[in-house]
Amino acid sequence: MNILEMQTSSLSEYLSLIESQPGDYRHIFRGHHDSCWGLVPGLYRIQNPNIFNGTLEASYDAYEARCLEVFFNEGLPYLPSIQRGYSNDRILAQHFGVPTRFLDWTRDPLVALFFAVEQDVDIDAAVFMILPDAQYLPEHVRSLGSHKAIALTPPAIDRRIPAQKSVFTFHPFGPSDAPFVPLDQRPDMGNQITSGDGLVRGFTKIVIPARRRRHLRHTLLSIGVDRRNLFPGLDGVGMDVGARARSMLIF
């Protein structure tokens, strides 16, 4: 994985760093408000599920299956009309807060940057960008095959999916008896692409120093990259007004 660091608080520099990478906007993007966080799906952040007398991977499989069962049983009256299946079930559940083996990303680098710098905290943030091995519709995917990173384009479950230009990714667990290794620690992650230096992997981390966060956040709010637009509805409007008030941008 390539690691870059922003030297200014300019959106143009951020976009230039993306454009400097082979494949530039063919990548998908994910923002972390703490640059120290690794790329780990929500399911594998749960420590030692120990609910299955077998491998660690099998325990996680059983844990996820139980989470999905409870979600669909208890959420039945509220479920949108969507084709059920291996990948769609996990996308729908994760979209509403259930930990699954998928990771959520966006096709819009400004959306990823917003989630990276939204919180007013004094720590470095980061945006990851990855070039998937393949892209599919969710109903066509039940397993990874030889791929290391499959991108899944979700159905428009609600207005938040298209607003955030959401994408989900699916990755192999790794050795079944060992803990999940964060994707940013895996040397084989990211599709290979030709550059001036030969074949390179499309996988980059852009670090945003803490002192750059505030200016970038204000710039994003000023151009409408905010909760009101990314979370359509009254909740999003309220969260946006609160964020602007805390940033002294309400007038």
N, C-alpha and C positions, 0 to 999 in steps of 0.2 A: 504494500500500500504506500502510495506517495503522500507525504505530509507537507502542506504549505501553510504559511501564516500570513494573515493580513497585516500590512504595514501602515495602513491609513484607515479612516472610517468612511471611505467612499464606496458607494454601490458600484461605481464603475470599476474599481479595483477588484471587488468581489467577482463581478462578471468576467473581468479579464482573466482572473485566475482559473475560472471554469473553462474559458475559451482557450487557455494555454494547454489544456489537457487533451490528448487525442480522443476524439469522440465527443468532445464538449457537451452540447445539449442533448445528445443521445443518452446520457446518463440519467439516472433518477437520483433523488436527493432526500436526505433525512437530516433534520436539525436536532442537536442535543444542547441543552442549556449548560451542561457540564462537559467539558472536553475530555474529562477522564473516563466518562462512561463508555463502555464497550458496546458493540453491536450484538445484542443478545435478545432474542424474542421473549415476550412476556412469560411464556410457559416455562422457559428454562431459567428465569430469574427466581423461580420458586425453589427453595433449598430443600434437597433430599425428600422428595415426595414419599418414598418408601411405602407404596401401597400395593406393590406387586412383587411377588417372590420370583424375581428374575433380574434382568439387567437394569441399569439405570434408565436406559432409553425406553425399555418396556414399561417401566414405572411412569415415565412422563407420558407415554402413549395412553396408558390407562387413566392417568390423571386428566389429560385433555379430553378423552372420551367422556369421562364423568362430568366435567364442566359443560361440555356441549349438550349432554343429555339433560342436565338440570336447566340450562338456558332455554332449550327448545320446549321442554315440558312446561316450564313456568312462564315462558314468554309467548306461548301459543296465541293468546288473544291479540297480541300486539304485532305479530310478525308481518313484514311486508310481503307482497306477492313476489316470490323469487324462486327460481328453480333450485331445489335441494340437491346437494351433492357434496363430495369430499371437500373441495376447495371453497365452494360457495358457503357451506355451513361455517367454515372457519372464518371466512371474511365477514359474514354477517355477525357472528358472535364477537369477534375481535372489535369490530366497529362500535359495538355497544359495551365494551369493557371487559370481555372475557379473555383471559390469557390463552393464547394459542401459539403454535409453532411458527406463525407468520410474523413478518415485520412490515410495518406500514411506512410508505415513502410517498413522495410527490414528484410529479414531472416538472414542477415549477420551482426553480432555485430560490426565488424570493419568498415563497411559502416556507421552505425549509429554513431560510435565514430568519424569518419571523419567529418560528418556534424556537430557534437557537437563542435569540437575543431578547425574547419577550419579557422574561423575568428580570427584575432589577436586583441582580446579585453580583457580588464582586468576585466572580470566577470566570475563567476562560470558557468560551462556548466553542462549538464545532459544527460544521456541516460536512456530512459524508456524501460522496457521490460514487455511484457504482454503475458499471455497464453490465447488465444481466447477460447470461449465456443465451437466454431464449425468452420469448414473451408469448403468453397464451391467454385465451379466455378461461376463466376458472373452471367451467364445466368440462373442459377438455383435459384437466390435470388431476391425476390421482397419485402419482409418484414422480420422483425426480429423474429417474433414469440415470444417465451419466452426468447430468447438469449439477453445477455447484450453486447457481443462483437463477431461479426462474421468476420472472416478473408476471404478475397476474393483474389484469385490468378488471376492476370490480364493476358489477352493475350499479346503476345509480339508485342505491337503496334509499337515499334521502338527498336533500339538496347539499349536504355537507360533502359528499363524495365528489361531485363535479366541481364544487367551489374550491376544494383543496387539491384538485387534480390527483386524487389518491391512486396509489399503486401498492400492491402487497407483494412481498417476496417470500420464497420458499427455499430452504437450504437444508443440506444433509446434517444430521445430528453429529456425525463423527463416530469414533469408537464407542460401541454400545455400553461399555462398562466404565467409561470415563466421563467426567463432567463436560458439558457443552463448551467448546472453545469459541470465544467471541469471534465474529467474522473478521474484525479488523486485525486479528492475530493469525489469520490463515493465509499462507503464501499463495494458495491457488484460487483466491477469490477475485472475481471480476473477469469479464470476458477479455480475450486477447485482441489487440488491435495494432495495426501497423503504424509506427511513427518514424521519425528521422533516425531513431536509435534502434530500429528493428521492431520486434514484437514486444509490446508492453501490456500490462493488465490495466483495464479501466477501473481503477479503484483509488480514490483520493480522499484525504481528510483535510479540510480547510479549517485551521484554528483561528478563532476570533478572540484576540486578547480582551480581558475584562474592560480595559479603558476604552475600547471601541464600541462596546455594547450600546450605551445610551444614545450616541449619535445615530448609529445604524437603526435602532428601534424608532427614534423620532422620524428618521427619513422614511422608513416603511409606513409608519402611521400617516405621514403627510401625503403619501401617494395611494392610500387606501388598502394597503396590505395589513389588515387588522381583523380582529375578532368579528366585527360586524359583517364583513364580507366572507370570512372563512367559515363562520358558524351561522348561516342564515336563520333568522328568527329572533324572537325577543331576547332569548338567552345571549345570543351573540351581540345584540345591540347593547344590552346591559353590561356585559363584560367589556365591551369596547369603551363605553362611557367611563366605566370605572378605571380602565387602564389609562385613558387620556387624562382623567382627573388626577391620578397619582403621578402622572408625568408632567403636570401643569400645562397640558395642551388642550384644555376644554374650551378655552376662549379663542 
